[in-house]
C-alpha cells in the first residue's frame, strides 16, 4: 500500500494511492470535520494536493479507512483512484523521493 502526505483544502493528511480504485474516496469522519460540501454520491473536495500539483475532486465517495490505518502515524483521510491518478505521472525513486507531475 502506497501512502503519501498531501493536503485536502489546505489540511495536511495521509493519502492512499490506489490504482485499483475507480474513484477517489474520503473518510466520512474527516469529511464531516472539514465540512466538505455534498456532491452527487459523495462530497466535493475543492483542492486535493500532492507534491506541487492540485486537483478538484467533484465527487469523492465516503469510505472508512479505519481498518487500514492502525499502524500509521495518523489515519488515512483520502484514497485517490483513477479519477485523479489518470491526471498524474507518478515516479518512485526509493533512495530519493516520491515525485508527482500533472499530465498535460
N, CA, C and O atoms as a MOPAC input file, in Angstrom:
PM7 MOZYME 1SCF
protein

 N      0.85700 1    -1.17400 1     0.00000 1
 C      0.00000 1     0.00000 1     0.00000 1
 C      0.89900 1     1.23200 1     0.00000 1
 O      1.78500 1     1.36400 1     0.84500 1
 N      0.67000 1     2.11100 1    -0.93200 1
 C      1.44000 1     3.33900 1    -1.03300 1
 C      0.64700 1     4.46900 1    -0.38500 1
 O     -0.45800 1     4.79600 1    -0.81900 1
 N      1.22900 1     5.06500 1     0.66400 1
 C      0.59500 1     6.16300 1     1.39700 1
 C      1.57400 1     7.33000 1     1.40500 1
 O      2.75700 1     7.16000 1     1.70200 1
 N      1.06800 1     8.51700 1     1.07700 1
 C      1.91000 1     9.71300 1     0.99800 1
 C      1.25300 1    10.85300 1     1.76200 1
 O      0.06300 1    10.81100 1     2.07200 1
 N      2.03900 1    11.85400 1     2.05600 1
 C      1.49500 1    13.07000 1     2.66100 1
 C      0.99600 1    13.98300 1     1.54900 1
 O      1.61900 1    14.11200 1     0.49500 1
 N     -0.11800 1    14.59700 1     1.80900 1
 C     -0.69300 1    15.55500 1     0.88300 1
 C     -1.56200 1    16.51300 1     1.67200 1
 O     -1.38100 1    16.66500 1     2.88000 1
 N     -2.50500 1    17.15900 1     1.00200 1
 C     -3.40100 1    18.09000 1     1.68200 1
 C     -4.76500 1    18.06900 1     1.01700 1
 O     -4.88400 1    17.87400 1    -0.19200 1
 N     -5.78200 1    18.27100 1     1.82300 1
 C     -7.15200 1    18.43500 1     1.34800 1
 C     -7.62700 1    19.79400 1     1.82400 1
 O     -7.72900 1    20.03800 1     3.02700 1
 N     -7.91900 1    20.68100 1     0.87600 1
 C     -8.33900 1    22.04600 1     1.19000 1
 C     -7.38100 1    22.69900 1     2.19100 1
 O     -7.80800 1    23.41400 1     3.09800 1
 N     -6.07900 1    22.44400 1     2.01300 1
 C     -5.05100 1    23.03900 1     2.86300 1
 C     -4.75200 1    22.27300 1     4.13700 1
 O     -3.79500 1    22.61100 1     4.83300 1
 N     -5.52700 1    21.26100 1     4.46700 1
 C     -5.32900 1    20.45200 1     5.67800 1
 C     -4.37200 1    19.30300 1     5.37100 1
 O     -4.68400 1    18.47100 1     4.52000 1
 N     -3.19700 1    19.22800 1     6.04600 1
 C     -2.26300 1    18.11900 1     5.80700 1
 C     -2.89100 1    16.77500 1     6.19800 1
 O     -3.51900 1    16.65600 1     7.25000 1
 N     -2.71300 1    15.76700 1     5.33600 1
 C     -3.32500 1    14.45000 1     5.55300 1
 C     -2.44200 1    13.35300 1     4.96600 1
 O     -1.52400 1    13.61600 1     4.18900 1
 N     -2.74700 1    12.11200 1     5.36200 1
 C     -2.18300 1    10.94800 1     4.69400 1
 C     -3.14300 1    10.54500 1     3.58800 1
 O     -4.35800 1    10.50600 1     3.78500 1
 N     -2.58100 1    10.24500 1     2.41900 1
 C     -3.37000 1     9.88500 1     1.24700 1
 C     -2.89600 1     8.54000 1     0.71700 1
 O     -1.70200 1     8.33200 1     0.50200 1
 N     -3.83300 1     7.63700 1     0.51100 1
 C     -3.52800 1     6.34100 1    -0.08300 1
 C     -3.61300 1     6.47500 1    -1.60000 1
 O     -4.58200 1     7.03000 1    -2.11800 1
 N     -2.61800 1     5.97700 1    -2.30900 1
 C     -2.65300 1     5.91700 1    -3.77000 1
 C     -3.09200 1     4.50600 1    -4.13000 1
 O     -2.37800 1     3.54300 1    -3.84900 1
 N     -4.25200 1     4.37500 1    -4.74500 1
 C     -4.82100 1     3.05200 1    -5.00200 1
 C     -5.21200 1     2.91700 1    -6.46800 1
 O     -6.25100 1     3.42100 1    -6.89400 1
 N     -4.36900 1     2.23400 1    -7.23200 1
 C     -4.63700 1     2.04600 1    -8.66000 1
 C     -5.84800 1     1.15300 1    -8.90000 1
 O     -6.35400 1     1.10200 1   -10.02100 1
 N     -6.32000 1     0.45400 1    -7.88600 1
 C     -7.49400 1    -0.39700 1    -8.02500 1
 C     -8.81300 1     0.33200 1    -7.80300 1
 O     -9.87900 1    -0.20800 1    -8.09400 1
 N     -8.74400 1     1.55500 1    -7.28900 1
 C     -9.96200 1     2.35100 1    -7.08700 1
 C    -10.32600 1     3.06900 1    -8.38400 1
 O     -9.45800 1     3.61400 1    -9.06600 1
 N    -11.60300 1     3.06500 1    -8.71200 1
 C    -12.02500 1     3.79700 1    -9.90300 1
 C    -12.26900 1     5.27300 1    -9.59500 1
 O    -12.26600 1     6.11100 1   -10.49600 1
 N    -12.48100 1     5.58400 1    -8.30700 1
 C    -12.70600 1     6.98700 1    -7.94300 1
 C    -12.11800 1     7.27600 1    -6.57900 1
 O    -11.83400 1     6.36800 1    -5.79900 1
 N    -11.94500 1     8.52900 1    -6.31300 1
 C    -11.39000 1     8.97000 1    -5.04700 1
 C    -12.40700 1     8.77100 1    -3.93400 1
 O    -13.60900 1     8.96000 1    -4.12300 1
 N    -11.89700 1     8.38400 1    -2.76500 1
 C    -12.72900 1     8.15700 1    -1.58400 1
 C    -12.20100 1     9.01200 1    -0.44300 1
 O    -11.00700 1     9.30600 1    -0.37900 1
 N    -13.08900 1     9.40800 1     0.45300 1
 C    -12.71300 1    10.21600 1     1.60700 1
 C    -13.32500 1     9.59500 1     2.85400 1
 O    -14.45800 1     9.11500 1     2.82500 1
 N    -12.56700 1     9.60800 1     3.95300 1
 C    -13.07000 1     9.06600 1     5.20000 1
 C    -14.23500 1     9.94000 1     5.68900 1
 O    -14.10300 1    11.16400 1     5.72800 1
 N    -15.37300 1     9.33500 1     6.06300 1
 C    -16.54800 1    10.11700 1     6.47100 1
 C    -16.28800 1    11.03300 1     7.66000 1
 O    -16.77900 1    12.16200 1     7.68500 1
 N    -15.51500 1    10.56200 1     8.65700 1
 C    -15.23600 1    11.40400 1     9.82000 1
 C    -14.40300 1    12.62400 1     9.41800 1
 O    -14.64000 1    13.72900 1     9.90500 1
 N    -13.43000 1    12.42100 1     8.53000 1
 C    -12.61100 1    13.53400 1     8.04100 1
 C    -13.47000 1    14.51300 1     7.23100 1
 O    -13.35200 1    15.72800 1     7.39300 1
 N    -14.32900 1    13.98000 1     6.36300 1
 C    -15.21300 1    14.83300 1     5.54600 1
 C    -16.11500 1    15.68700 1     6.43800 1
 O    -16.33300 1    16.86500 1     6.15600 1
 N    -16.63400 1    15.09800 1     7.50500 1
 C    -17.50100 1    15.84200 1     8.42700 1
 C    -16.70700 1    16.90600 1     9.17200 1
 O    -17.17800 1    18.03100 1     9.33700 1
 N    -15.49800 1    16.55500 1     9.62500 1
 C    -14.66800 1    17.51700 1    10.36500 1
 C    -14.31800 1    18.72800 1     9.50800 1
 O    -14.28300 1    19.85200 1    10.00900 1
 N    -14.05700 1    18.50900 1     8.22000 1
 C    -13.73300 1    19.61600 1     7.31900 1
 C    -14.97300 1    20.30300 1     6.76800 1
 O    -14.87200 1    21.37400 1     6.17100 1
 N    -16.14600 1    19.69700 1     6.96200 1
 C    -17.36900 1    20.28000 1     6.41100 1
 C    -17.38900 1    20.26100 1     4.89900 1
 O    -17.85200 1    21.21000 1     4.26600 1
 N    -16.87700 1    19.15700 1     4.30300 1
 C    -16.84500 1    19.07300 1     2.83900 1
 C    -18.26600 1    19.08600 1     2.29500 1
 O    -19.12000 1    18.35400 1     2.79600 1
 N    -18.54000 1    19.90300 1     1.27900 1
 C    -19.90400 1    20.03500 1     0.76500 1
 C    -20.38600 1    18.78000 1     0.04900 1
 O    -19.60600 1    18.09300 1    -0.61100 1
 N    -21.67700 1    18.48500 1     0.18300 1
 C    -22.22500 1    17.30500 1    -0.50200 1
 C    -22.14000 1    17.44400 1    -2.01500 1
 O    -22.21300 1    18.54300 1    -2.56600 1
 N    -21.98600 1    16.31500 1    -2.66000 1
 C    -21.94700 1    16.22700 1    -4.12200 1
 C    -22.70600 1    14.95800 1    -4.48100 1
 O    -22.97800 1    14.13900 1    -3.60300 1
 N    -23.05400 1    14.77300 1    -5.75000 1
 C    -23.72900 1    13.52600 1    -6.12600 1
 C    -22.91400 1    12.30800 1    -5.67900 1
 O    -21.75700 1    12.15400 1    -6.06800 1
 N    -23.51400 1    11.46100 1    -4.87500 1
 C    -22.88700 1    10.21700 1    -4.39800 1
 C    -21.59400 1    10.46100 1    -3.63300 1
 O    -20.65700 1     9.67100 1    -3.75300 1
 N    -21.51700 1    11.53300 1    -2.84800 1
 C    -20.32300 1    11.77700 1    -2.06100 1
 C    -20.19100 1    13.21200 1    -1.60800 1
 O    -21.17700 1    13.88100 1    -1.29900 1
 N    -18.94400 1    13.67400 1    -1.57500 1
 C    -18.63600 1    15.05100 1    -1.18700 1
 C    -17.65500 1    15.63900 1    -2.20000 1
 O    -16.97300 1    14.91400 1    -2.92400 1
 N    -17.60300 1    16.95900 1    -2.23200 1
 C    -16.69700 1    17.65700 1    -3.13700 1
 C    -15.43800 1    18.08900 1    -2.38800 1
 O    -15.50800 1    18.55500 1    -1.25100 1
 N    -14.28900 1    17.92700 1    -3.03800 1
 C    -13.01600 1    18.40600 1    -2.49300 1
 C    -12.52600 1    19.51400 1    -3.41700 1
 O    -12.22500 1    19.27800 1    -4.58700 1
 N    -12.45200 1    20.71700 1    -2.87500 1
 C    -12.04100 1    21.87700 1    -3.66600 1
 C    -10.59500 1    21.75600 1    -4.12900 1
 O    -10.26600 1    22.10400 1    -5.26300 1
 N     -9.71700 1    21.25100 1    -3.22200 1
 C     -8.30400 1    21.15900 1    -3.57800 1
 C     -7.66400 1    19.94500 1    -2.91300 1
 O     -7.52600 1    19.89600 1    -1.69000 1
 N     -7.28400 1    18.98700 1    -3.71200 1
 C     -6.52000 1    17.81300 1    -3.27500 1
 C     -5.10500 1    18.01500 1    -3.79300 1
 O     -4.88600 1    18.03400 1    -5.00500 1
 N     -4.14700 1    18.16700 1    -2.89200 1
 C     -2.77000 1    18.49600 1    -3.28600 1
 C     -1.81700 1    17.34700 1    -2.99900 1
 O     -1.84200 1    16.74700 1    -1.92500 1
 N     -0.97700 1    17.05600 1    -3.98600 1
 C      0.08200 1    16.05400 1    -3.88500 1
 C      1.33900 1    16.68500 1    -4.43600 1
 O      1.38400 1    17.05400 1    -5.60900 1
 N      2.35700 1    16.81600 1    -3.61300 1
 C      3.56000 1    17.48200 1    -4.08800 1
 C      3.21000 1    18.89100 1    -4.54100 1
 O      2.59900 1    19.64600 1    -3.78500 1
 N      3.57900 1    19.24700 1    -5.73100 1
 C      3.30100 1    20.58600 1    -6.23900 1
 C      2.08300 1    20.68400 1    -7.12900 1
 O      1.88500 1    21.71200 1    -7.77800 1
 N      1.25000 1    19.63900 1    -7.18300 1
 C      0.07500 1    19.67300 1    -8.05200 1
 C     -1.19900 1    19.55900 1    -7.22200 1
 O     -1.21000 1    18.93200 1    -6.16300 1
 N     -2.27400 1    20.17400 1    -7.72100 1
 C     -3.56000 1    20.15900 1    -7.02700 1
 C     -4.66700 1    19.83000 1    -8.00100 1
 O     -4.57800 1    20.11400 1    -9.19600 1
 N     -5.72700 1    19.21700 1    -7.46100 1
 C     -6.86500 1    18.78600 1    -8.26800 1
 C     -8.16700 1    19.10600 1    -7.56600 1
 O     -8.22800 1    19.13700 1    -6.33700 1
 N     -9.20100 1    19.34200 1    -8.34200 1
 C    -10.57400 1    19.40400 1    -7.85400 1
 C    -11.13700 1    17.99400 1    -7.95900 1
 O    -10.97800 1    17.33200 1    -8.98400 1
 N    -11.79000 1    17.53800 1    -6.90500 1
 C    -12.48100 1    16.24800 1    -6.94700 1
 C    -13.96400 1    16.56500 1    -6.78500 1
 O    -14.41600 1    16.92200 1    -5.69600 1
 N    -14.71100 1    16.43400 1    -7.86900 1
 C    -16.11400 1    16.85000 1    -7.85400 1
 C    -17.00300 1    15.94000 1    -7.01900 1
 O    -18.01100 1    16.39500 1    -6.47800 1
 N    -16.64700 1    14.65500 1    -6.90200 1
 C    -17.44300 1    13.74200 1    -6.07900 1
 C    -16.57100 1    12.61000 1    -5.54500 1
 O    -16.23600 1    11.66700 1    -6.26100 1
 N    -16.21500 1    12.73000 1    -4.27400 1
 C    -15.43600 1    11.67900 1    -3.59800 1
 C    -16.40200 1    10.84800 1    -2.76400 1
 O    -17.20900 1    11.39100 1    -2.00900 1
 N    -16.31500 1     9.54900 1    -2.90200 1
 C    -17.18400 1     8.62900 1    -2.17100 1
 C    -16.75300 1     8.54300 1    -0.71100 1
 O    -15.55700 1     8.51700 1    -0.42200 1
 N    -17.71100 1     8.50000 1     0.20900 1
 C    -17.40300 1     8.34900 1     1.63200 1
 C    -17.08800 1     6.87400 1     1.93000 1
 O    -17.94000 1     6.00500 1     1.74900 1
 N    -15.86000 1     6.60300 1     2.38800 1
 C    -15.41200 1     5.24200 1     2.71800 1
 C    -14.49000 1     5.33000 1     3.93200 1
 O    -13.58000 1     6.15900 1     3.95800 1
 N    -14.71700 1     4.48900 1     4.93000 1
 C    -13.86800 1     4.47900 1     6.12000 1
 C    -12.53100 1     3.80400 1     5.81900 1
 O    -12.47300 1     2.76600 1     5.16000 1
 N    -11.46400 1     4.41900 1     6.31700 1
 C    -10.12300 1     3.86600 1     6.19300 1
 C     -9.61800 1     3.33500 1     7.53100 1
 O     -8.43600 1     3.01600 1     7.66100 1
 N    -10.49600 1     3.23500 1     8.52500 1
 C    -10.06800 1     2.82900 1     9.87000 1
 C     -9.43700 1     1.44300 1     9.88300 1
 O     -8.53800 1     1.19500 1    10.68700 1
 N     -9.87100 1     0.54700 1     9.03500 1
 C     -9.33700 1    -0.80800 1     9.01400 1
 C     -7.91800 1    -0.92200 1     8.49800 1
 O     -7.26100 1    -1.93500 1     8.73900 1
 N     -7.42200 1     0.09200 1     7.79300 1
 C     -6.06200 1     0.01100 1     7.24200 1
 C     -5.13800 1     1.07900 1     7.80700 1
 O     -4.00400 1     1.21900 1     7.35000 1
 N     -5.60900 1     1.83600 1     8.79600 1
 C     -4.81200 1     2.94400 1     9.33500 1
 C     -4.17300 1     2.65100 1    10.69200 1
 O     -3.46500 1     3.50900 1    11.21800 1
 N     -4.39600 1     1.46700 1    11.28200 1
 C     -3.97600 1     1.21300 1    12.66100 1
 C     -2.49400 1     1.44700 1    12.93300 1
 O     -2.16200 1     2.03300 1    13.96300 1
 N     -1.60900 1     1.02600 1    12.07500 1
 C     -0.17000 1     1.11700 1    12.34200 1
 C      0.48600 1     2.36600 1    11.76100 1
 O      1.71100 1     2.48400 1    11.75800 1
 N     -0.31600 1     3.27800 1    11.28000 1
 C      0.21900 1     4.50400 1    10.67600 1
 C      0.26800 1     5.61900 1    11.72200 1
 O     -0.44100 1     5.54700 1    12.72500 1
 N      1.09300 1     6.65000 1    11.50400 1
 C      1.20400 1     7.73000 1    12.49300 1
 C     -0.08400 1     8.55000 1    12.64600 1
 O     -0.27100 1     9.23400 1    13.65200 1
 N     -0.95300 1     8.47900 1    11.66300 1
 C     -2.26000 1     9.14600 1    11.70900 1
 C     -3.17200 1     8.42500 1    10.72400 1
 O     -2.68900 1     7.69500 1     9.85800 1
 N     -4.46800 1     8.61700 1    10.84000 1
 C     -5.38600 1     7.91700 1     9.92800 1
 C     -5.25600 1     8.39400 1     8.48200 1
 O     -4.93900 1     9.55500 1     8.22600 1
 N     -5.50200 1     7.49200 1     7.55500 1
 C     -5.61900 1     7.86600 1     6.14500 1
 C     -6.92600 1     8.63700 1     6.00100 1
 O     -7.96500 1     8.18700 1     6.48400 1
 N     -6.88600 1     9.78500 1     5.34500 1
 C     -8.07700 1    10.61300 1     5.16200 1
 C     -8.69300 1    10.42400 1     3.78300 1
 O     -9.91000 1    10.51100 1     3.62300 1
 N     -7.84500 1    10.16200 1     2.78100 1
 C     -8.30700 1    10.09300 1     1.39200 1
 C     -7.58800 1     8.95800 1     0.68100 1
 O     -6.40600 1     8.70800 1     0.92000 1
 N     -8.30700 1     8.28000 1    -0.18800 1
 C     -7.71500 1     7.29700 1    -1.08300 1
 C     -8.00000 1     7.74400 1    -2.50100 1
 O     -9.15900 1     7.80300 1    -2.91300 1
 N     -6.95800 1     8.06000 1    -3.25200 1
 C     -7.22400 1     8.53000 1    -4.60700 1
 C     -7.22300 1     7.35400 1    -5.57800 1
 O     -6.41200 1     6.43400 1    -5.47800 1
 N     -8.15200 1     7.42000 1    -6.51100 1
 C     -8.32100 1     6.39100 1    -7.52200 1
 C     -7.99200 1     6.91600 1    -8.90100 1
 O     -7.35100 1     7.95700 1    -9.04800 1
 N     -8.43700 1     6.18900 1    -9.91100 1
 C     -8.07100 1     6.51900 1   -11.28700 1
 C     -8.63900 1     7.84900 1   -11.76100 1
 O     -8.13100 1     8.41000 1   -12.73200 1
 N     -9.68900 1     8.38100 1   -11.10200 1
 C    -10.20300 1     9.69800 1   -11.49800 1
 C     -9.14800 1    10.78100 1   -11.31700 1
 O     -9.12900 1    11.75000 1   -12.07500 1
 N     -8.26900 1    10.63400 1   -10.32400 1
 C     -7.17100 1    11.57600 1   -10.10900 1
 C     -5.86400 1    11.00800 1   -10.66000 1
 O     -5.10000 1    11.72500 1   -11.30600 1
 N     -5.60600 1     9.73000 1   -10.41000 1
 C     -4.33500 1     9.13900 1   -10.85600 1
 C     -4.13100 1     9.23100 1   -12.36200 1
 O     -2.99300 1     9.31800 1   -12.82400 1
 N     -5.21300 1     9.21400 1   -13.13500 1
 C     -5.08900 1     9.32700 1   -14.59500 1
 C     -4.54500 1    10.69300 1   -15.00300 1
 O     -4.07600 1    10.86500 1   -16.12900 1
 N     -4.60500 1    11.65900 1   -14.09700 1
 C     -4.10500 1    13.00600 1   -14.38900 1
 C     -2.68800 1    13.22500 1   -13.86800 1
 O     -2.16800 1    14.33900 1   -13.92200 1
 N     -2.06200 1    12.15200 1   -13.36200 1
 C     -0.72100 1    12.25200 1   -12.78500 1
 C      0.26800 1    11.36500 1   -13.50900 1
 O     -0.09200 1    10.31800 1   -14.04700 1
 N      1.49200 1    11.78500 1   -13.51700 1
 C      2.60800 1    10.92700 1   -13.85700 1
 C      3.34800 1    10.75400 1   -12.53700 1
 O      3.86200 1    11.72600 1   -11.98300 1
 N      3.40700 1     9.54700 1   -12.03600 1
 C      3.97700 1     9.26700 1   -10.72900 1
 C      5.28000 1     8.51100 1   -10.89800 1
 O      5.33400 1     7.50700 1   -11.60800 1
 N      6.33000 1     8.99200 1   -10.24800 1
 C      7.59100 1     8.26500 1   -10.24900 1
 C      7.98800 1     7.99800 1    -8.80600 1
 O      7.78100 1     8.83700 1    -7.92800 1
 N      8.55200 1     6.83800 1    -8.57000 1
 C      9.02600 1     6.48700 1    -7.23500 1
 C     10.51500 1     6.21800 1    -7.32600 1
 O     10.94800 1     5.32500 1    -8.05400 1
 N     11.28900 1     6.98200 1    -6.59300 1
 C     12.73700 1     6.84300 1    -6.53100 1
 C     13.05300 1     6.54700 1    -5.06100 1
 O     13.20600 1     7.46700 1    -4.25800 1
 N     13.15000 1     5.25800 1    -4.71500 1
 C     13.27900 1     4.87500 1    -3.31000 1
 C     14.42600 1     5.55000 1    -2.57100 1
 O     14.22500 1     5.99100 1    -1.43900 1
 N     15.63300 1     5.65400 1    -3.15900 1
 C     16.68600 1     6.36500 1    -2.42200 1
 C     16.40400 1     7.87100 1    -2.33700 1
 O     16.90600 1     8.55200 1    -1.44300 1
 N     15.61200 1     8.37300 1    -3.25800 1
 C     15.31200 1     9.80400 1    -3.27600 1
 C     13.96600 1    10.09400 1    -2.68800 1
 O     13.75800 1     9.93200 1    -1.48600 1
 N     13.02900 1    10.53100 1    -3.53800 1
 C     11.70900 1    10.93300 1    -3.07900 1
 C     10.65500 1    10.50100 1    -4.06700 1
 O     10.95100 1    10.07300 1    -5.18200 1
 N      9.41900 1    10.62400 1    -3.63100 1
 C      8.26900 1    10.39900 1    -4.48400 1
 C      8.00800 1    11.69500 1    -5.23800 1
 O      8.04300 1    12.76700 1    -4.63500 1
 N      7.74900 1    11.62400 1    -6.53000 1
 C      7.52200 1    12.83900 1    -7.30600 1
 C      6.19100 1    12.74700 1    -8.03800 1
 O      5.85200 1    11.70300 1    -8.59600 1
 N      5.44200 1    13.83900 1    -8.03400 1
 C      4.17600 1    13.92000 1    -8.74000 1
 C      4.27600 1    15.01400 1    -9.79000 1
 O      4.74400 1    16.11700 1    -9.50900 1
 N      3.83400 1    14.70300 1   -10.99700 1
 C      3.81600 1    15.67600 1   -12.08300 1
 C      2.46100 1    15.59900 1   -12.74300 1
 O      2.01800 1    14.50800 1   -13.10500 1
 N      1.78800 1    16.72200 1   -12.91300 1
 C      0.48900 1    16.73800 1   -13.59800 1
 C      0.70600 1    16.40600 1   -15.06400 1
 O      1.61900 1    16.92600 1   -15.70700 1
 N     -0.15000 1    15.52900 1   -15.58300 1
 C     -0.07600 1    15.18000 1   -17.00200 1
 C     -0.69300 1    16.31800 1   -17.80900 1
 O     -1.66800 1    16.93500 1   -17.37900 1
 N     -0.14500 1    16.58000 1   -18.93300 1
 C     -0.65900 1    17.65100 1   -19.81100 1
 C     -1.50100 1    17.05500 1   -20.89800 1
 O     -2.02600 1    17.78200 1   -21.74100 1

